[in-house]
Amino acid sequence: MSHNFLPMMYNKRIIFPILSTSILLILLCLPGLVFFGEQKSLVNVLYAVIVPLAFFILPLVAFHKFIRVYTSVIVILILLAPLATFPVIYFGDLVGKDMILIAFNTTRQEASELIKGYIIWIIIVYTIYVTLIWISVRMLPKKTSLRTSIVLSSAALVLLFSLAIFRSGPRSILHNTKAMLCTYYPFHLAYAIEAFYKQQLDVEKSEKYIRNFPYKDVKTGNLSGRQVYVLIIGETSRFDHWQINGYDRATSPLMMNQPRLLNYEDVSAAGCLTELSVPQILTGVSPETYDMHLHKGGIIQIFHQAGFHTFWISNQTDNGNIGMHADLADSAIWMQNTIASHKHLYYDIDLVNSMKAVLNGDSANCLFVLHTIGSHYDYTDRYPERFEEFKPVFRTEMHRPTDKSSKGELINSYDNTILYTDFVIDSVIHILDNLHCISAMLYTSDHGENLFDDSKNLVLHAPIPPTYYIAHIPFFIYGSKDYTNAFPLKWKNLKNHLNNKLSNNQTFETLADMAGIKFSAQNLHNSIADSTFINSPQKILGPNSKVYLYSQLKSDRNNSTKN
């Protein structure tokens, strides 16, 4: 019996560590396995497993007496793996700088709206994860021999360099090894966090910079009357779900009856995410020169220098790239950060009411920037119950947004947000009309939304290559009677360019020009209020600083529709 027992013990000493290591490795590599598996990239699937394995075996020689202690440190990364996998399932992409930026600008309320349909699955996954981790760690030996550790660590080092050479060639082995590591979890997460941190440092430096370098030679016209301008930045509103744009549902009945509302039909978003689009709206930089917004004060600063009282009123958190421009306003109100303890949700009409209260107590020339929550998911939280015109609606307590079987309900709830935005815009127009002064409003959405539109079955606006439905956005301008009388030529130009190719990063030049503001380095070719306006190339900034052509996205959509 002893002869049989010894081989059995020997097998256990080999099999158990191999089995436990394999289980822990699979749990650790889950984000890469899911992502590259969906891409059907076998090579990257193998790399996603082998690269982390080699890296974490590398320091084994230093921890050969404390195997379980060393593994316990790695367990933290293993426990984070499901969280890193969630964006892959939800958005179809690995965590990157842009995704961290989204999380940074997401409130707890918005986060709960996003994940509450997945709570049960999250509990199930983590129950399985924790159980398997506990079992696997228990099967690991407490220590291993120095000789074995040296052999394994050496083999891991050779394997890492060999993989880097195989992947990128023999030159710059260390650089290529680092680049290879940054492609796979958990290293890509560390790389994304580092990139995000550097970006935030740049933002902090830039906010101080732009305060000290105003626009030069700012001049205004000699108008005797009061002027009030409103820039409404919409959220996640797509062009083709507006009745005024030909949609077969009554989603914008109020705006359909506005006589001095100009509706532009060929407008592209300049960025596929709020954090990429809004800085371009505010400063007029292009997708290729996005980082230049860090050195420009934008619409708020130019109006301030022109003698306007400037106000930023927001239903979002507006950190980082957006917040640095919002902070330039004379006064800023963030609904989500003010008296949130007294109110669960703010609707966009609250922004309008705040603007109205300011106007009642301020008789100066004013610029208001209203950053709305618009049609941001969860749609049913964006409007009061009386605007629930289209039913049944999508409730996240019962469904997940990625569930295509609920497409009808999802679209109904989304269309209700458009109906409510129609009410919000109409309310602003009525306020401006009642002022009986020179006033105008410009509305542009930051980007659109995917709603299971084609065979790709995409939903929401993930930081993946943008689609036509993300790029094509509504764009409206309204002028009061006093405005059209004060600026008849500008109003004529605005009407003449209704069918031109526009991008929402032309908002800065257009709104400044509409107000008669002149300054050095002004580019009137980007103002639809000027006769020299030139069509936009309609480019859109996507994730990882990649720039896409709207015309190509439109062509891709047409081909997908035909197929």
C-alpha positions in Angstrom: 0.0 0.0 0.0 2.9 2.3 0.7 4.2 1.8 -2.8 0.9 3.2 -4.2 0.6 6.0 -1.7 3.9 7.7 -2.6 3.1 8.2 -6.3 -0.3 9.5 -5.2 1.3 12.1 -2.9 3.8 13.0 -5.6 1.0 13.5 -8.1 -0.9 15.7 -5.7 2.2 17.9 -5.2 2.3 18.5 -8.9 -1.3 18.4 -9.9 -2.7 20.6 -7.2 -0.4 23.6 -7.8 -0.9 23.3 -11.5 -4.6 23.1 -11.1 -4.8 26.0 -8.6 -2.5 28.1 -10.7 -4.5 27.5 -13.8 -7.8 28.5 -12.1 -6.3 31.7 -10.6 -4.7 32.5 -14.0 -8.1 32.1 -15.8 -9.8 34.3 -13.2 -7.1 36.9 -13.5 -7.1 37.0 -17.3 -10.9 37.2 -17.6 -11.0 40.7 -19.2 -8.6 39.8 -21.9 -10.1 36.4 -22.5 -13.5 37.9 -23.0 -12.4 40.9 -25.1 -10.0 39.0 -27.5 -12.3 36.0 -27.5 -15.1 38.2 -28.9 -12.7 39.6 -31.5 -11.9 36.0 -32.3 -8.2 36.8 -32.0 -6.6 33.5 -31.0 -3.1 35.0 -30.8 -4.2 37.7 -28.4 -6.1 35.2 -26.3 -3.0 33.2 -25.8 -1.0 36.4 -25.1 -3.6 37.5 -22.6 -2.9 34.4 -20.6 0.8 33.8 -21.2 2.0 37.3 -20.6 0.5 37.8 -17.1 1.6 34.2 -16.2 5.2 34.9 -17.1 5.2 38.3 -15.4 3.9 37.1 -12.1 6.2 34.0 -12.1 9.2 36.3 -12.7 9.6 37.4 -9.0 8.9 33.9 -7.7 12.6 33.5 -6.8 12.1 36.3 -4.2 9.0 34.8 -2.7 9.7 31.1 -2.9 9.3 30.8 0.9 6.0 32.8 0.9 4.0 31.5 -2.1 0.6 32.0 -0.5 1.5 35.5 0.8 2.6 36.5 -2.7 -0.5 35.0 -4.2 -2.6 36.9 -1.8 -1.3 40.1 -3.2 -2.2 39.0 -6.7 -5.7 38.0 -5.5 -6.5 41.8 -5.3 -6.0 42.0 -9.0 -8.0 38.9 -9.5 -10.9 40.4 -7.6 -10.8 43.5 -9.8 -10.9 41.4 -13.0 -14.7 41.1 -13.1 -15.0 44.9 -12.8 -12.5 45.3 -15.6 -14.6 42.8 -17.6 -17.8 44.6 -17.1 -16.9 47.4 -19.7 -16.0 44.7 -22.2 -19.4 43.1 -21.9 -21.2 46.5 -21.6 -19.3 48.7 -24.0 -17.3 46.2 -26.0 -13.9 47.6 -25.0 -11.2 47.2 -22.4 -10.8 49.9 -19.8 -8.9 52.9 -21.2 -8.1 56.5 -20.3 -11.4 57.7 -21.8 -13.4 55.1 -19.9 -11.8 56.2 -16.6 -12.7 59.8 -17.6 -16.3 58.7 -18.0 -16.2 57.1 -14.5 -14.6 60.2 -13.1 -17.5 62.3 -14.4 -20.2 59.9 -13.4 -22.2 60.5 -10.2 -23.2 57.6 -7.9 -26.8 58.0 -9.1 -25.7 57.6 -12.8 -23.5 54.6 -11.9 -26.4 52.9 -10.1 -28.6 53.5 -13.1 -26.0 51.8 -15.2 -25.4 48.7 -13.2 -28.6 48.0 -11.3 -29.9 45.7 -14.0 -26.7 43.6 -13.6 -26.7 43.3 -9.8 -27.8 39.7 -9.6 -25.2 38.7 -12.2 -22.5 40.6 -10.3 -23.4 38.8 -7.1 -23.3 35.4 -8.9 -20.0 36.2 -10.5 -18.3 37.3 -7.3 -19.7 34.4 -5.4 -18.1 32.0 -7.9 -14.9 34.1 -8.0 -14.4 34.2 -4.2 -15.1 30.5 -3.9 -12.7 29.5 -6.6 -10.0 31.8 -5.3 -10.3 30.4 -1.8 -10.1 26.8 -3.0 -7.2 27.6 -5.3 -5.1 29.4 -2.8 -5.6 26.6 -0.3 -4.3 24.1 -2.9 -1.1 26.1 -3.4 2.1 25.0 -1.5 3.3 27.3 1.2 6.8 27.4 -0.3 8.9 25.9 -3.0 12.6 25.2 -3.4 15.1 27.9 -4.4 16.3 25.8 -7.3 12.8 25.4 -8.7 12.1 29.1 -8.2 15.3 30.1 -10.1 14.4 27.9 -13.0 10.8 29.2 -13.2 11.8 32.9 -12.8 14.5 32.5 -15.5 12.1 30.8 -17.8 9.5 33.5 -17.3 12.1 36.2 -18.1 13.1 34.5 -21.3 9.5 33.9 -22.2 8.6 37.6 -21.8 11.4 38.8 -24.0 10.8 36.1 -26.5 7.1 37.1 -26.8 8.1 40.7 -27.2 10.5 39.9 -30.0 8.0 37.6 -31.7 5.4 40.4 -31.4 7.5 43.5 -32.3 10.9 42.4 -33.5 14.4 42.3 -31.9 14.9 46.0 -31.5 14.1 47.9 -28.3 13.3 44.8 -26.4 12.6 46.6 -23.1 10.3 49.1 -24.8 8.4 46.5 -26.7 8.0 44.3 -23.6 6.5 47.3 -21.8 4.2 48.0 -24.7 3.2 44.3 -24.8 2.4 44.3 -21.1 0.2 47.5 -21.4 -2.0 45.6 -23.9 -3.3 43.0 -21.4 -4.9 43.0 -18.0 -3.9 44.0 -15.3 -1.2 46.0 -16.9 -3.4 47.9 -19.4 -5.5 49.1 -16.4 -2.4 50.5 -14.7 -1.4 52.2 -18.0 -4.9 53.7 -18.4 -4.8 55.1 -14.9 -1.4 56.6 -15.4 -2.5 58.2 -18.7 -5.6 59.6 -17.0 -3.6 60.9 -14.0 -1.2 62.8 -16.4 -4.2 64.2 -18.2 -5.6 65.5 -15.0 -2.3 67.2 -14.1 -2.3 68.9 -17.5 -5.9 70.1 -16.9 -5.0 71.6 -13.5 -2.0 73.4 -15.0 -4.0 74.6 -18.0 -6.8 76.1 -15.9 -4.3 78.5 -14.3 -2.7 79.2 -17.7 -5.9 80.2 -19.5 -6.9 82.6 -16.7 -3.7 84.5 -17.2 -3.8 84.6 -21.1 -7.1 86.2 -22.2 -8.1 86.8 -25.8 -6.5 89.9 -27.4 -8.2 92.9 -28.9 -11.8 92.0 -27.8 -14.3 94.4 -29.2 -18.1 94.6 -29.3 -20.6 96.5 -31.4 -22.3 99.7 -30.2 -25.7 98.2 -29.4 -27.9 100.2 -27.0 -30.2 97.3 -25.9 -29.5 94.5 -23.5 -28.2 91.2 -24.9 -28.8 87.7 -23.5 -27.4 84.6 -25.1 -28.0 81.0 -24.1 -25.9 78.0 -25.2 -27.7 74.7 -24.4 -25.5 71.7 -24.5 -27.6 68.7 -25.1 -26.7 65.2 -23.9 -26.9 62.0 -26.0 -29.5 63.4 -28.4 -29.5 61.9 -31.9 -30.8 63.7 -35.0 -33.2 61.2 -36.3 -35.4 60.9 -33.2 -36.7 64.4 -33.5 -40.1 65.0 -35.1 -38.8 68.3 -36.5 -36.2 66.2 -38.4 -38.7 63.9 -40.0 -39.2 61.3 -37.2 -42.6 59.7 -37.4 -43.3 60.3 -33.7 -44.4 63.6 -32.1 -41.2 64.1 -30.1 -40.9 67.9 -30.7 -44.4 69.3 -31.1 -43.5 72.6 -29.4 -40.5 73.4 -31.5 -42.4 72.5 -34.7 -44.4 75.7 -34.0 -41.5 78.1 -33.3 -41.4 80.6 -36.2 -37.8 81.8 -35.7 -36.2 78.5 -35.0 -33.5 77.5 -37.5 -32.9 73.7 -37.8 -29.6 72.5 -39.3 -29.8 69.0 -40.8 -26.2 68.1 -41.6 -24.3 68.5 -38.4 -21.8 66.1 -36.9 -20.6 65.8 -33.3 -16.9 66.6 -32.9 -16.4 63.9 -30.3 -18.0 60.6 -29.5 -18.0 61.2 -25.7 -19.1 64.2 -23.6 -15.6 64.7 -22.4 -14.3 64.8 -25.9 -17.1 66.8 -27.5 -17.9 69.6 -25.0 -14.4 71.1 -24.8 -14.5 71.4 -28.6 -17.9 73.0 -28.4 -16.7 75.5 -25.9 -13.4 76.4 -27.5 -13.6 75.6 -31.2 -10.6 73.4 -31.4 -10.7 70.5 -33.9 -10.5 66.7 -33.2 -6.9 66.7 -34.5 -6.0 69.5 -32.1 -8.1 68.5 -29.1 -5.4 69.2 -26.5 -5.3 72.8 -27.6 -8.5 73.4 -25.6 -6.1 73.3 -22.6 -4.8 76.6 -23.8 -8.0 78.4 -24.7 -10.6 80.1 -22.5 -13.4 79.5 -24.9 -16.9 80.8 -25.1 -17.1 81.8 -21.4 -13.9 83.8 -21.4 -14.6 85.6 -24.7 -18.0 86.7 -23.5 -16.6 87.7 -20.1 -14.0 89.9 -21.8 -16.8 91.4 -23.9 -18.5 92.7 -20.7 -21.1 89.9 -20.3 -22.0 88.3 -17.0 -21.3 84.6 -17.6 -23.2 81.7 -15.9 -22.6 78.0 -16.1 -25.6 75.9 -14.9 -25.2 72.2 -15.1 -27.0 69.0 -14.5 -23.8 67.0 -14.7 -20.6 66.8 -12.6 -18.3 68.6 -15.2 -14.9 67.6 -13.9 -11.6 67.8 -15.7 -11.6 68.9 -19.3 -15.1 70.4 -19.0 -14.8 71.8 -15.5 -11.7 73.8 -16.2 -13.8 75.9 -18.6 -16.9 76.0 -16.4 -14.8 77.4 -13.6 -14.1 80.5 -15.8 -17.7 81.6 -15.4 -18.6 84.5 -13.1 -21.1 82.1 -11.4 -21.5 78.4 -11.6 -24.3 76.1 -10.4 -24.0 72.3 -10.4 -27.4 70.8 -9.7 -25.9 67.4 -9.0 -23.6 68.8 -6.4 -25.7 71.5 -4.7 -28.5 70.3 -2.4 -28.6 66.7 -3.7 -29.3 65.4 -0.2 -32.8 67.1 -0.5 -33.6 65.9 -3.9 -33.0 62.5 -5.6 -33.0 63.7 -9.2 -32.9 67.0 -11.0 -34.6 67.5 -14.3 -33.3 69.9 -17.0 -36.1 72.3 -16.4 -34.4 73.1 -13.1 -31.5 74.6 -15.1 -34.0 76.8 -16.9 -35.6 77.9 -13.7 -32.2 78.8 -12.2 -31.5 80.9 -15.3 -34.9 82.6 -15.0 -34.1 83.4 -11.4 -30.8 85.0 -12.4 -32.4 87.0 -15.1 -35.0 88.4 -12.7 -32.2 89.8 -10.5 -29.6 90.7 -13.1 -30.2 93.4 -15.8 -26.7 93.2 -17.4 -25.7 91.5 -20.7 -25.6 87.8 -19.9 -24.3 84.5 -21.4 -25.8 81.3 -20.0 -24.3 77.9 -20.7 -26.8 75.2 -19.7 -25.2 71.7 -19.6 -28.2 69.4 -19.6 -28.5 65.7 -18.7 -30.8 65.4 -21.8 -31.1 61.8 -23.0 -28.4 60.2 -20.9 -29.1 56.7 -19.8 -31.1 55.8 -17.6 -33.7 57.4 -19.9 -36.8 57.0 -17.5 -35.0 59.2 -14.9 -34.6 62.1 -17.3 -38.2 63.3 -17.4 -41.3 63.7 -15.1 -44.0 61.2 -15.4 -46.3 63.5 -17.4 -43.9 63.3 -20.3 -44.1 59.5 -20.5 -46.0 59.7 -23.8 -44.5 56.6 -25.4 -45.2 53.3 -23.6 -44.3 50.8 -22.4 -40.9 52.1 -21.2 -37.6 50.6 -20.2 -37.1 50.2 -16.5 -33.7 49.2 -15.3 -35.1 47.4 -12.3 -36.4 44.8 -14.7 -34.1 44.9 -17.7 -30.5 45.4 -18.8 -29.8 48.0 -21.5 -27.9 45.4 -23.5 -30.9 43.2 -23.7 -32.1 43.5 -27.3 -35.5 41.9 -26.5 -36.3 45.2 -24.8 -35.4 47.3 -27.8 -39.0 48.6 -28.1 -39.2 49.7 -24.5 -35.7 51.2 -24.7 -36.7 53.4 -27.7 -39.9 54.4 -26.1 -38.2 55.7 -23.0 -35.5 57.4 -25.1 -38.1 59.2 -27.2 -39.7 60.5 -24.0 -36.4 62.2 -23.2 -36.5 63.9 -26.6 -40.1 65.0 -25.9 -38.9 66.5 -22.6 -36.0 68.2 -24.2 -38.4 69.8 -26.7 -40.2 71.2 -23.6 -37.0 72.5 -22.1 -35.8 74.3 -25.2 -39.3 75.8 -25.7 -39.2 77.1 -22.2 -35.9 78.8 -22.8 -37.3 80.4 -25.9 -40.4 81.7 -24.1 -38.1 83.3 -21.4 -36.0 85.0 -24.0 -39.1 86.3 -25.8 -40.5 87.7 -22.6 -37.3 89.6 -21.9 -38.0 91.8 -25.0 -34.3 92.3 -25.6 -31.6 91.2 -28.1 -31.5 87.5 -27.3 -30.6 84.2 -29.0 -30.3 80.6 -28.2 -28.0 77.9 -29.7 -28.7 74.2 -29.0 -26.3 71.4 -29.9 -26.1 67.9 -28.6 -22.7 66.7 -27.5 -23.2 63.4 -29.4 -25.8 60.9 -30.3 -26.7 57.4 -29.1 -26.8 53.8 -30.4 -30.2 52.0 -30.1 -29.8 48.5 -31.6 -29.8 50.2 -35.0 -28.2 47.5 -37.2 -26.6 44.1 -37.2 -23.9 45.3 -34.8 -26.6 45.6 -32.1 -24.8 48.5 -30.3 -26.5 50.4 -27.6 -25.7 53.6 -25.6 -22.5 55.5 -26.5 -19.6 53.4 -25.5 -16.0 54.6 -26.0 -15.6 52.4 -29.1 -15.3 53.5 -32.7 -18.2 55.9 -33.2 -21.2 55.1 -35.4 -23.3 57.3 -37.6 -25.9 57.4 -34.9 -23.4 58.8 -32.5 -22.1 61.3 -34.9 -25.4 62.8 -36.4 -26.8 65.3 -34.0 -29.5 68.0 -33.8 -28.5 71.6 -34.0 -30.9 74.6 -33.5 -30.6 78.3 -33.3 -33.3 80.7 -32.2 -33.4 84.5 -32.4 -35.8 86.9 -30.8 -37.5 89.6 -32.9 -35.1 92.1 -31.3 -32.1 90.0 -32.3 -33.2 89.7 -35.9 -33.7 93.4 -36.1 -30.4 94.2 -34.5 -28.4 91.7 -36.6 -30.3 91.3 -39.9 -27.2 90.3 -41.9 -26.1 87.7 -39.4 -29.6 86.3 -39.3 -29.7 86.1 -43.1 -26.3 84.3 -43.0 -27.6 81.9 -40.4 -30.6 81.0 -42.7 -28.4 80.8 -45.8 -26.3 78.1 -44.2 -29.1 75.8 -43.1 -28.0 73.1 -45.6 -24.2 73.4 -45.1 -22.0 70.8 -43.5 -21.5 71.7 -39.9 -19.8 70.3 -36.8 -20.6 71.3 -33.3 -17.1 72.5 -32.7 -18.1 75.5 -34.8 -20.3 76.6 -31.9 -17.6 78.8 -30.3 -17.0 81.0 -33.4 -20.7 81.1 -34.3 -22.0 82.2 -31.0 -19.3 84.8 -30.5 -20.0 86.2 -34.0 -23.7 86.1 -33.4 -23.2 88.4 -30.4 -21.1 90.8 -32.5 -17.9 90.0 -30.6 -14.6 90.6 -32.5 -11.1 89.5 -31.4 -7.7 88.6 -32.6 -7.3 85.1 -34.1 -11.0 85.0 -34.8 -11.9 82.5 -37.6 -15.1 83.6 -39.3 -14.8 80.7 -41.7 -16.1 78.6 -38.8 -19.1 80.9 -38.1 -22.4 80.2 -39.8 -23.4 83.8 -38.9 -20.8 85.0 -41.4 -21.0 85.0 -45.2 -17.5 83.6 -45.5 -18.4 80.3 -43.7 -16.7 77.2 -45.0 -18.2 73.7 -44.8 -16.8 71.6 -41.9 -14.8 68.6 -42.8 -17.0 66.9 -40.2 -14.5 64.9 -38.3 -15.2 63.2 -35.0 -12.7 62.3 -32.2 -13.0 58.7 -31.0 -11.2 56.8 -28.2 -7.4 56.7 -28.0 -7.2 60.0 -29.9 -8.3 58.5 -33.2 -10.1 60.7 -35.6 -12.9 59.5 -37.9 -14.7 61.0 -40.9 -18.4 61.5 -40.5 -18.8 60.7 -44.3 -17.2 57.3 -43.7 -19.5 56.6 -40.8 -22.5 57.6 -42.9 -21.2 55.3 -45.7 -20.8 52.4 -43.2 -24.3 52.9 -42.0 -25.7 52.9 -45.6 -23.8 49.7 -46.4 -25.0 48.1 -43.2 -28.6 49.1 -44.0 -28.4 47.6 -47.5 -27.0 44.3 -46.2 
